[in-house]
Amino acid sequence: MSETEFYEDARTFLLVVDRSAEMKAALRYACRRAARTGGGIALFHVVPQTEFHHFKTIGELMDHEARTEAERRLQEVAGEVHRQIGKFPELYFRQGDALTELTKVIAETPSISVLVLGAGTGTEGPGPIVSALSGKLAGKINIPVTIVPGDLTLEQIDAIS
């Protein structure tokens, strides 16, 4: 098998980037799995569309600030992926509804083979995407989904990945 054939068959793990504590557990898991399987990482981040219509320039400024912060966060996480696996991830930055945009990225990108999500452990529940898997997203995602409990230690993540 040539190196090109190997990488064509390699898994790409898609990780939803946000600022949650559980995202760190999902990132560690995805990076460990990618490193062990010769796969790669793809990072997805969505910025909600601003609903501020009263003053157009204020809405545009809010959109710009949100995009700038999201791009900075994606670059930050991309650097961590590179430190963990030695490769830079693919980046998917979208604006709009998170569930809609996530399903579009998965449908449009056949190289993505696993969606990795972190599950929240607080009283607010597991998180909107994890919750949507049995509701709005049921049957719309045609790849395996791995849900990593956000309260796992690094040692526990390393042991299962």
N, C-alpha and C positions, 0 to 999 in steps of 0.2 A: 504494500500500500504506500503510495507516494504521500509526501507531506500535504500536498494540495487535497488529495482525497480524504486524508485524515481530518483536515480542518473543515471540509464540506460536511462531514458527518458529525462534527463536534457539536455539543450542546451549547446553546446560548441561553443563559439564565437572565430573565427580565426581572428587574427589581424596581419597585415603585419608591421613589425618593421623596421623603418629607422630613420633618424635624422631630418625628416621634422617637421615643426611646427604643421601641420595638424594631424600628428600621435598622438599628445597629446590629441586632441579632440576625435579622434577615440578610443583611449585607455580609456578615461574617460567614453565615451558612452558604450563601450563594458563591462567595469567593472560594471557600474551601471545596465546594463541589466542582466549580469550574476548574480549579487547579488540579484536582484529582482526576478529572475526566478529559483534560486537555481542551476544555470548552472556554467560552468567553462570557462576558457580562454585558448586558444592555441596561442602561438606566433610563427610567421614564419619570418625567415630572410634568405636572399640569398646573397651569395658573388659571383660576376661574375668570371668566369674562366679567369685567366690571359692569355693574348695573347702575352707574352714576350718570344719569342723562341730563340733569339740570344744567350743569355747566360743562360743556364739551371739553374744555382744556383741563379741567380738574380731573375728569374721567381719564383723559389721555395720560396725564401725569401719573395717576394711580396705576394705570396699566403698565406704563414704562417702569415705575419703581418695582412693581410686582415681578415683571419679566427680568429686570436686572438682578433682583434678589434670587430668583429661581435659577437663573443662569449661573450665578455665583455658587449657589448650593450644589448644583449639578457638577460644576468643576471641582469643588471641594471633595465630593464623594468620588468622582472619577480619579482624583489623586490617591484616595485611599484604596480604590480598586487596584490601581497600578502598583501601589506599595505591597498589596497582598498577593497579587498573582503575576505581576511583571508585565501586564498588558493593559492598554487603555481600553475602556469600554466604549460601546456604541452609545450615543446619547439621543434620546427622544424627548424633545421639549414641545409641549402643546399648550394651547390656550382654549378653554371651554370647559365642558363637563368632564370630570375625571373618568367616570365609567364609560362614557361614549368614546372618549379619546383613547382610553386603554384598549378597548375592544378593537378600535380601528388599527392601532399600532400592531396588535397581535395578528389581526387578519391580513395586514399589508406586509408583514415581515415574516416570511416562512422560516427564516433562520432561528427565530425565537422558539425554543422548545419547552421551556419550563417557566412558569410565573412563580416568583418567590415573594411571599408577603410576610410581614411581621404581624403577629396578633397582639393587640393591646391587652394589658393585664389589669387595668384600672376599672373603676366603677362605670366608666362611660362605654364599656364594651370593647369588642375586638377591633374595631375600626370600620370605616364605611365600606371599603372594598371587600374586606373579609365578610362582613355582614351581607353584602350584595351578592356574594357567590351563591347563596341559597335563594335569592330573590331575583332582582333585576338581571343579574349576570348568568343565572342558571341556563345552561345550554348555549350560551353565546361565546364562551371561551373554549376553544378546541385543543388546548394543550394541558398537560398536567399542572396542577397548582400545589405548591408546597407552602404550608402555613407554619411559620416558626414562632413558637411561643416567645414573647418578648422578655420573659423573665429568666430565660436560660443563661447560665454562666458561659464564659468563653470555653471552659473545659468541657461542659456538656455539649455545646455546639460542635466542638472539635471531635468529640467522641461519636456523634451521630452523622457527621459529614465526611 
